[in-house]
Amino acid sequence: MSKTHIQYVCQQCGRISPREMGRCPQCGEWNSMVEEVIQRSRPPAAKHASRGSGVRSTPRRLTDIGGEVDERLPTSINELNRVLGGGVVPGSIVLIGGDPGIGKSTLLLQMSLDLAREVRVLYVSGEESERQIRMRAQRLLQSDGDIRVDNGEISGLIPEDLYLVTETRLPVILEHVSEIQPGLLIVDSVQATYLPELDSLAGSVTQVRETASRLRELAKTSGTAVFLIGHVTKEGAIAGPRVLEHIVDTVLYLEGDRYQSYRLLRSIKNRFGATSEVGVFEMMGRGMVEVTNPSEAFLAERMVNAPGSAIAVTMEGTRPILVEIQGLTSPTSFGNPRRTPNGVDFNRLLLTVAVLTRRMGLRLADQDVFVNVVGGLSIREPAADLAVAAAIASSVRNQPVRAETVLIGEVGLSGELRTVSQMPVRLNEALKLGFKTAIVPRQLRRAETWSEGIEVIEERSLRQALKQALIEDKG
């Protein structure tokens, strides 16, 4: 006889509760507990036993296992290869998350058109029709010189091993995979895919977890590389990709302001490569275009000798990126002045403002302080503290920062400068872009030599660094 069991699952963190709760005790979200009805018509042991592939596993010696360590499928998109660690690993499962409309489907369709010339690719869409995807592929292929469009029909060097299907039922998708035997499977999206035997709605935590588990079994047993697309929403109605991070091998986030053209593909978890790597793209009419030199792109519209502008060198994984940090101070109209950061951590901004007020004597208690990182980049490391402090001081004093100077360093509570990692790499990137001076913390024991061709000014305190960075007003 079947038994009915009711439970409440948080759509943010996946916590299961036997009773309804207004606020999830684990993640603190309100109204995120959704009722789910579970029916069991057979013992749990028999249910879990039938979920496998039916093939009994056999222990093998490590020396008997073949395959090269660096066996990958490299794509022609170098920025994607960087984030993945060198290419697509057969048998891996990758999750790409991001806001709706950020460009996840476009990027994976570009990858499919590229890899379909080497392996068989199955693109499963549960949100768009086949005609919509074909129109997007036509737009992407028009930028290739080997492709021509005649009367709306695509002709030329089209990969024949790219298969497309519109389906949301996971058992049917697995049947297509068994029939086509693809080397690459793309599921767009995991929130739209569901198992009919589960009573919960598509996109719930139960459906998403079960779907990802089945696809992981497929990837590990067949060697097919699986890419999942996941949406991130502020509400709690649809489960975000955070509940899947322990299931998949690689977690990528496509970030960026929807009103900006730049997109950052960030690696959060990667079992086959380095984490915290970043690939930079620009969303254009012909798709996601690689930005091979992001520092130059972020500084292209910079106004030289403008008060409130400073250049920082931040590390995104193993890549140094030069960004412009803008600071603006304005007399406040309220009792409590505002501190508004865009692209920097709010607490780091409060720390920097407190140091400037107490150690430097700047009057910021009656000033609204705004800090912006140009290009939509989010800086998470403290190496940009000195540039943030210089931008704020430059605005309040109305003294511009020297045009050909970069500022690198962490600011302590005593007003001292603390060194940061990978300093030679940062200085080399600044030298490539034509900067002649770098203001950095003084190192008592230097293990690496500085780059030749750039003047390095080492200072111990924030006061000394700002004295070197700001142009004195001679009027």
Buried (B, 14 or more C-beta within 10 A) or exposed (E): EEEEEEBBBBBBBBBEBEEEBEEBEBBEBEEBBBEBEEEEEEEEEEEEEEEEEEEEEEEEEEEEEEEEEEEBBBBEBEBBBBBBBBBBBBBBBBBBBBBEEBBBBBBBBBBBBBBBBBBBBBBBBBBBEEEEBEEBBBBBBBEEEEBEEEEEEBEEEBBEBBBBBBBBBBEEBBEBBEEBEBBBBBBBBBBBBBBEEBBBEBBBBBBBBBBBEBBBBBBBBBEBBBBBBBBBBEEBEBBBBBBBEEBBBBBBBBBBBEEEBBBBBBBBBBEBBEBBBBBBBBBEEBBBBBBEBBBEBBBEEBEEEBBBBBBBBBBBBEBBBBBBBBBBBEEBEEEEBEBEBEBBBEEBBEBBBEBBBEBBEBEBEEBBBBBBBBBBBBBBBBBBBBBBBBBBBBBBBEBBBBBBBBBBBBBBEEBBBEBBEBBEBBBBBBBBBEBBBBBBBBEEEEEEEBBEEBEEBBBEBBBBBBEBBBBEEEE
